[in-house]
């Protein structure tokens, strides 16, 4: 592909390269440059790609896309925004594969992963479609699961993944769209056929700085979609819709003014049940995941389905046949008279929602074991401590992914939220030991919530990712408990 074809939709302020230069690849990591590549120099948080232009050229880069021209002669194209340039160049290099599929985006603080799996199931079961999925739990092409590092990959990897999906016969893609990806322009230049706003609560303020900036990042998605589906029960819904050029479809479990509403709610330990109302149509809907938030997740997915032309009954039928999602209110098999639940709730509202969902179905004590991630929003740590104390009978504070922070310092900030509360608490920094302690102290009727890790089977300590699967830890603890009892 010629350089001019890759750059055709990018605003170039200076061109110091032959536009007919043949380009064989796109790369933004100088260590991975191959002969013939277009190297895109991005100013990152830890390193500035402009420093590595000489290395990229030495390794055979055919041209460079950058924001600052180097001080020496080189085949370069200058643009004001290299991140946007990377996204648009990647799209053109791979032949705009997203344009060959129906693309559905899901954004919000909580519910993205569950909603994405529900939407994938809906499309597969009712349209017999082959569906690609991009998100926190991993990327999928049909039934094949691929490795992932980020909720939304960098734009180059994203378009490469789109190409894989299109070439594999995918007709639809469902993707979680994170606030980081919107701010960093990873999804720039992608048109979404439909997009969903689930909710907004405190998270990622270490990156965005304020709730206003966080909300503004989420709202960007609705400037590049055909139809936006909005949860009217969230206080930020009006802000998300304000000025959005897309069509608007609303849903609510509380208001009669939405396009899609839920009536006659029935919440139980086995899931939720409600009547979905759309105009003059009514469909009984069931979802085998408990909690009021499951009603919102179901409504959001049904809203997406309706916006894409599916019938209300088809949407309700698909929701009813869907299974749970790994790491989302996942019941761990035990032969004990107590229950162990694994959930990804690592944000204040998610932890509160899960605890309030489990409270009515807990016969004994509700035990909450959790920690907070390092190198992330510190402000939510005492908030989550207070939520755990206010909504459970015993709090066990431990480590999550401490990353480069001192685990004990993170725990100390969580414990600030436990002060002046009567709920008993225990601090055990080592997470496997904390889980073992919780199981050892469990009584009949207790529910142990292991919050924060969810689907993850690792723990990040420093810059190292260490294997740690809570399912395996629970199984080992239960085996030791059984052996100790002579069972």
N, C-alpha and C positions, 0 to 999 in steps of 0.2 A: 504494500500500500504506500502511496506517495505521501510525503509530508503535508502537501497542500490539502489532501483529503482528510487527514486526521485533524488539521487545524481549522477546517472550514467554518466551524461554528464557535470558534474561540476568538475573543477580541485580542488581536495582536497589535501591540503598539510599535514594535520594531522587529524587523525580520533580517537576520544576518546569516541566513542559511538558504540553500537552493531548495525552492518549494517542490522540485521534482525528485528530491532525495528519496530513495526507497527505504521505508521503515518496516522492520521485521518484528517489532515488539514494542511494548511500552513498559517502563520501569521507573519507580521512584526511590528504590533502594540501590545505592551505588554498588553495594556488594554483590548484587544479583544481576548487574548489567551484562548483556550479551552483545556481541557485534551486531550492528544494525538497529539497535534499540533507540527509541526516543526516551531520553532521560528527563524526568520532570523533577525539578528542584523545588522541594516544599520546605518552608520554614516550619519546623515542628516544635514541640514543647521541650524536647531534650537536645535536638540537633537541628542545624540549618542545612538543608540539602544543597544550598549554594556553595558550601565549603567543599562539597564532594564532586563538583563539576569536573575538575581535573582528573579525578579517579575514574569517573564515568567515561570520559573521553579516552582515557588511556586504555580502558577495557573494551573500547570499540563502539561507544555510543555514536550513532550517525548524526544526531542533533539533540539539542537541549531546549526544553521549555522552562523558562525561569521568570522571576520578577525583577532580578537585577542582572544585567549583563556582566560577564566576567571582565577582568582588566586586560585580558589577552584575547587575541583573535580566536573565535570559535563559532561553529555553526549553531546559532542560537535564535530562538524566537522569544520575544519578551511579551509578557502579559501582566496585567495588574493583579490577577488572582490565580496563582498556580494550583490551588486546590480545586477551584472550579475548572481550570484547564485540564487537570488530571481526569476529572469526572467526564468531561466532554470528549477528551482524546480517547479515553478507554471505551466510551460508548461507540465512537466511530470505528475504532480499531476492530472491535468485535462485531461490528455490523448491526448495532442497536438491537440486540436479541430481546430486550424487554418489550420492544415494539411488536414482537411476534407472538406475545402472550398477553393474557389478561392479568394485570398486576394489581394486587390488593395490598394496601398498607395498613398496619395497625400501630397506633401510638397511644401513649398514656403512661402513667406511673405503674399501675398494677393491671393485671388481667391480659396483658399482651400475649403471653405464651399460651395460656389456656384458650384464648379466643382464636389464636392462629391455628391450633390443632383442631378446634371445633370447626373452623372454616374449611380447613383442608378436608376434613371428614365429610362436610356438607357437599362440597364440590365433587368429591370422589363418589359419594353414594347416590347423589341425585343427577349428576351430569355425566357420570362414568368418565370423569376427566383424569388425566395424569397431572398431578399437582406438585410443584416445587414448594419447599418451605424454607424460610430463612429466619433464624431466631436464636433465642437464648439457649434452648435445649440442644441445638444443633441444626445443621442444614440437611434437607432431604430432597432427593429426586425420586418421586414416587415413594417406594418402600425402602429405598437405599439411604442410609444415614451417612453424612459426611462430617468430618471434623470441623470445628469452628472455634475462633478465638474471641470474636466480638459479636454482640447482638446483631449489628449491621456491619458487614465487612467494609474495608476501604474500597473506594470506587473501582479501582482496577480489579481487585478480586471479585467484587460484586458483579461486574459485567462479564468477567470470565465465567462465573458461576451461572449467570443468566444464559450464556452461550451453551454451557453444558446442559442446562435444563431444556432449552429450546431444541438442541440437537437430539436429546433423549426422548423427545416427543411430548414434553410438558405443554399443556395449553393454558395453564393458570399458574400463578406464583402468589403465595401468601407470605408476606414478610413483616416481621416486627421492625418498626422504624424508631430508632432511639433518638433522644434529643441530641446526643453527641453527633450522630450521623447527619442530622439536619444542620447543626451548627457548622460542622466541618465539611459540609457539601459532598458527603459520600453518595447521597442520592440525587444530587443536582442533575438535571437533564432527563430524569425519569418521569414519565407520565403514569400516574396511578389511575386505573379505571374506577376504583372505589377506595375510600380510606375511612378508618374508624378511630374515633377518640373515645377512650375508655373512661379515664378519670385523671385527676392531677392532685398530687400531694407532695410533701417535701421529699426531695431526693436529688442527688447530684449537685447540691449547691456548692460543693468544692470546685466544680467545673463552671457552673453558670453564675455563681455569685449571689443570686437572688431568685425568689419565686417568680418575679416578673420576667426575668431573662429566661428562666426555665420554661415558663408558659409560652413566651414568644418563640422559643426554639420549636416547641411542639406544634405551634400554629403554622409554621412554615409548610408543613405537609399539605395543608388544605389550599395552598396556592398552586399546587401542581397535581390536582386530581379532578376527575369529572364529577364525582359525587362524594360528599362527606357525610358520615353517619355520626351523630353526636349524642352523647349521654346527657340528657337534660337534668338528670338528678345530681350532676356535678356542678359545683358553683362556677367553674371556669368555662362551662359550655358556651355561654353567650359570648365570652371573649374569643373562644376558638372560632365561632361562626362569624364574628364581626369582620366585615370586609372581605371574607373569603369568596373568591370568584366562582367556586364550585357550586353544584346543586347541593341542597341540604336536606337530609333525612334525619329526623329526630326520634329518640326512643326514651321511655321512662317507665319506672316501676311505681312512681309516685304521682305523676301528673297526667291529667286527661288531655293536655294540650299537645302532646307529642304525636307523631305519625304512627308510632307503634307503642302500645302500652301493655302492661301486665296487670291482670285482675285476678282476684281470688288466689292469692299466693298461699302456698302450703310449703312450709320449711320443715325438714326432718333430718335425722342423722343419715339417711340414705340418699338425700338429694333434695331437689326443689321441684315444685309442680305449680303451674300457673296457666291461666288462659291468656294467650296472646291475642290482642285485638288490633286489627289493621283495617280501618274503614268499617265496612259492614261484615268483615270476615272475622271469625274466631277460631282459634286452634288450640286444643289442649296440648301443653308442652311440658315435658319432663326432662330433667338433666340429673344424672347420677353423681353430682358433686354438691355437697351441702353448702349452705350459706347464702345470705342475701346477695353477696357479690356474684354468685353463680347466676342469679336471675339477670343481673346486668350484663354479664358475659354472654348469656344466651340471647338476650334481646339485641345486643350489639351485633352478634353474628347473624341473627335473623334479619336485622336491618341491612347488613351487607348483602345477604342473599336476595332480599326483596329489591334492593337497588340494582342488582345484576339481572333481575327479571325472573327469579324463581318465585314459586307460589308460597303463600304463608304456610300451607299444609306441608309442602315439601320441606320447608325450613324446620317446622316443628318435628316432623318425622325424623329428620337427620339429627337434630339435637337429642331426641329421645334414644337414638341408637348409639350415641357417642360414648366412648369409655373415658376413664379418667386420664390425667396427664402425669407422667413421672415427676415426682417432686412437688406436686400440687395436691395438698391434703391426701398424701399417699399413705395408706394403711399398711404397716409392715406386718407380715405374717408372724404370729406368735401363738403358742399354746397356753399362754398365761391368762390370768383373769384380769389383766390390765391391757391397755392398748398403747401402741407407739405410732405416732403420726409424724411423717416427714413433710415439711413444707418449706418453700423457697422464701417465705415472708422475711425479707431483710430490710423492710422500710416500715416506718411507723404505722401508717394506715393499714398495710398488709398484715402486720403482726396483730393489730387490734381486731381486724376483721376475722382472722383465723381463730383467735382466742374466743371472741364472742360467738363464733359459729360452733366451737367445741363445747362451750360452757353448758348449753342445754342438754347435751348428750353425754355428759360426764357424771357418773354415779358417785365416784369418789373424789379425789383431788385432781385438779388440773395443774399439771407441772409443766412449766415453760423453761426450756433450755435454749439459750441463744447467745450470740455475740454480735459484734459489728465489724465490718471490714475495715482494714487499715488503708491509709492513703485515699480515703473517701470522706464524704460529708461528716464532719465531726459533730455538727449541731444536732444531728438526729440521735446521737448516742444516749444522752440523759432522757430524751423524750421516750425512746424505746424502753429504757429502764423503768420509767414511770408507767408506761402502758402495760408492761409485763407484770408489774406489781399490782396494778389496779384490776387486772383481768385474770389472774391465776392465783392458785393457792400456795405455790412454791416456785421460786425463781432460781434457776441455776445459770449463773453468768459464766461464759466461757469464751473461747476464741472462735472466730469465723475464719476469714482469710486475713491475717495480720499484715501481710505484705511487708513493707519496710518499716512499719511502726512496731514499737514495743507492745506486745500483747497485754501486759499488765497495765500499761498506760491507757490503752483503749478500754479495758475493763473498769479502770478507775473512773473514767468519764461516764460509762454506763451506770455505774453505781451511784453517781450523783443523783440520778433519777429515782433511786430506791430509798433515799433518805426521807425520814419522817413518814414512812409507810410501814404498816404492821405486817405486811406479807413477809414470811420468812424467806431468806435467800441464802445461797451458797455460791462461793466463787471457786471454780476449778479451771484454771487456765488451759490445761491440756484437754482438748475436746473429747478424745476417746475415753479418758479417765472420767470426764464429766458424765458422759453417756452411761458408762459402767456404774457410776455412783447412783444415777437416777434409776436405773433398772434394779439395782440392789435394794433401793429404798422403796420401790413401788409396792403398792398394796392393791388388793382386789378392787376393781371399779375405777382405778386411777387412769388418767389419760396423760401420756408423756408426749409433749410436742417438741420435736427437734426442729427448731426454726433457723432459717438462714441459708442452709446449704442446698436443700432441695435436690435437684437433679445432679448436682456436682458430685463427682467421685474423687475429688482432690482437695487439697488445702494449699494455699499459696503462702509460703513463709519466705520472707525476703523476696528474691526474684525466682525462687525455686517452686515448682509445682509438684507437690508430694501426693502420692496416692492415699486417699482416705474416703472410703465409701461407708456412709452411716449404716446402710443395710447390712454390710458385712460386720461392722462393729456390733450392731444389735444382735445379729445371729450368734456371734462369738460369746457375747455376754449372756445370752439366753442359754447357750449350751453349757457354760460354766455354772450358771444358776441351777440348771437341771441336774448336772453331775454332782453339785454340792448337796442337793436335796436327796440324792440317791435315786433320781428318776432315770 
